[in-house]
Amino acid sequence: MRLFFAIALLLFLSKTSFSKDIDDIFFIGKMESYNKSFTLYFKTRKKAILARGEDFNYINDYPQDLYIYDHKTKVDSPLISYDWFPSKAKRILKHYDFPVFPEDFAYYLLKDNNTLIMISAIKNVNKNLKFNISKKNLQPYDNNGKLDFIISSIATKCGYFDLNENYNCSYIKPLISNNLIN
């Protein structure tokens, strides 16, 4: 997690023109798809959950599930839920012995509007995950590490867009839960 936020902060501070607002780096709590057909958002569960932590047992107060709201049908439904996610993730993350929750990840929506790349934001998970939205399929994302993906997603659309402008980069911002920053 520290590496993820350190890189994001370093790249954020190195921009020639930047905002001091964290919303320029992350979508916090909700994000709209690129084609505006759906919105992804975190919804807090009604019950607190007791889970085993890396250092001690802790209560994960009211964890959040990732929901999808379809703008066409006007229906929202759970996409990545505590009901199935920890057990499925445990099978994929074989060498990580502690539970993971949907809110533990930063979600990068790819331009196909169907693929989420999930990078652990707070736990020492050794793999990234890939989630197919239409098939609701979770699988490992075979990549050598967080760093390559983060840098390639941040360093998109860089350059001089006009002769009168400064060098500028736009970010592919990940969706994170409010619980990650509170």
C-alpha positions in Angstrom: 0.0 0.0 0.0 2.8 2.4 0.9 4.5 1.9 -2.4 1.2 2.4 -4.3 0.4 5.7 -2.6 4.1 6.9 -2.6 4.2 6.4 -6.4 0.8 8.1 -6.9 1.9 11.0 -4.6 5.3 11.3 -6.4 3.7 11.5 -9.8 1.1 13.8 -8.6 3.6 16.2 -7.2 5.8 16.1 -10.3 3.0 17.5 -12.5 3.7 21.1 -13.5 0.1 22.1 -13.0 -1.8 20.2 -10.3 -4.7 20.4 -8.0 -4.3 19.8 -4.3 -7.5 17.8 -4.3 -7.3 14.0 -3.9 -10.2 13.7 -6.4 -7.7 14.4 -9.1 -5.9 11.1 -8.4 -8.8 8.7 -7.3 -12.5 8.2 -7.8 -13.6 8.0 -4.2 -16.7 6.0 -3.5 -18.1 5.9 -7.1 -17.2 6.3 -10.7 -19.0 6.3 -14.0 -18.0 4.1 -16.9 -16.3 5.6 -19.9 -19.4 5.1 -22.1 -21.7 6.4 -19.4 -23.8 3.2 -19.4 -23.2 2.3 -15.7 -21.8 3.6 -12.5 -19.7 1.6 -10.0 -20.1 2.5 -6.4 -19.4 1.2 -2.9 -22.3 0.4 -0.6 -21.9 -0.2 3.1 -23.2 -3.4 4.6 -25.6 -3.4 7.5 -23.6 -5.8 9.7 -20.1 -5.5 11.1 -17.8 -8.4 10.3 -15.2 -9.9 12.6 -12.1 -11.0 10.6 -8.6 -12.2 11.4 -6.0 -9.6 10.6 -2.3 -9.8 9.8 -1.3 -8.6 13.3 -4.4 -9.2 15.4 -8.1 -9.9 15.2 -10.1 -6.9 14.4 -13.6 -5.9 13.6 -14.0 -4.6 10.1 -16.7 -2.2 10.9 -19.4 -2.3 8.2 -17.4 -3.3 5.1 -18.4 -2.1 1.7 -19.5 -4.1 -1.3 -19.0 -2.9 -4.9 -22.3 -2.3 -6.7 -23.1 -1.5 -10.3 -26.0 0.8 -11.4 -27.2 0.3 -14.9 -28.3 3.6 -16.4 -30.5 2.0 -19.0 -32.5 -0.3 -16.8 -32.1 1.9 -13.7 -31.3 -1.2 -11.6 -28.5 -1.5 -9.1 -27.0 -4.9 -8.0 -24.0 -6.1 -6.1 -21.0 -6.7 -8.3 -18.3 -7.8 -5.9 -19.7 -8.7 -2.6 -18.5 -10.0 0.8 -20.9 -12.9 0.3 -18.6 -14.6 -2.2 -15.5 -12.5 -2.7 -13.3 -13.5 0.3 -13.6 -17.3 -0.4 -13.0 -16.9 -4.2 -10.0 -14.5 -3.6 -8.5 -17.0 -1.0 -8.4 -19.7 -3.7 -6.6 -17.3 -6.1 -4.3 -15.7 -3.5 -2.9 -19.1 -2.3 0.0 -17.7 -0.2 -2.0 -15.0 1.6 -3.6 -16.4 4.7 -5.9 -13.5 5.7 -9.3 -12.5 4.5 -9.6 -9.8 1.8 -12.6 -7.6 1.2 -13.9 -5.8 -1.8 -12.9 -2.5 -0.3 -9.3 -3.5 0.1 -8.6 -2.9 -3.6 -8.1 0.0 -6.0 -10.2 -0.7 -9.1 -9.0 0.3 -12.5 -11.8 0.2 -15.1 -10.2 -0.5 -18.5 -11.4 1.3 -21.7 -13.4 -1.7 -22.7 -15.9 -0.9 -19.9 -15.9 -4.6 -19.0 -12.7 -5.3 -17.2 -11.6 -4.2 -13.7 -8.0 -4.6 -12.7 -7.9 -4.9 -8.9 -4.7 -3.9 -7.1 -4.4 -4.4 -3.3 -4.3 -1.0 -1.7 -3.8 -1.9 2.0 -2.8 -5.5 2.3 0.4 -7.3 1.3 -1.3 -9.4 -1.4 1.2 -10.9 -3.9 -1.2 -10.9 -7.0 -3.4 -8.5 -8.8 -6.9 -9.6 -9.8 -8.9 -9.2 -12.9 -12.7 -9.1 -12.9 -14.9 -9.5 -15.9 -18.1 -7.4 -15.3 -20.4 -9.0 -17.8 -19.4 -12.6 -16.9 -18.9 -11.8 -13.1 -15.7 -13.8 -13.3 -12.8 -13.2 -10.9 -9.3 -14.5 -11.9 -5.7 -13.7 -11.3 -4.2 -10.9 -13.4 -0.9 -12.3 -14.6 1.4 -9.4 -14.3 4.8 -9.2 -12.6 3.7 -6.6 -10.1 1.7 -3.6 -9.1 4.4 -1.1 -10.2 4.2 -1.9 -14.0 0.5 -1.6 -14.1 0.3 1.6 -12.0 2.9 3.4 -14.0 1.4 2.4 -17.4 -2.0 3.6 -16.2 -0.8 6.9 -14.8 1.4 7.8 -17.7 -1.3 7.8 -20.3 -2.1 10.8 -22.5 1.1 12.8 -21.7 2.4 15.6 -23.8 1.9 19.0 -25.2 -1.7 19.4 -26.4 -1.2 22.9 -27.6 1.8 25.2 -28.3 0.6 27.5 -25.5 0.2 24.8 -22.9 2.6 23.2 -20.4 3.5 19.5 -20.6 0.5 17.7 -19.1 -0.5 14.2 -18.2 -4.0 12.8 -17.6 -4.6 9.9 -15.3 -6.6 6.8 -15.5 -8.0 7.1 -12.0 -8.8 4.1 -9.9 -11.9 3.7 -7.8 -11.3 3.3 -4.1 -13.5 3.0 -1.1 -14.1 5.8 1.4 -12.9 3.4 4.0 -9.4 3.4 2.5 -8.9 7.1 3.2 -10.8 7.4 6.5 
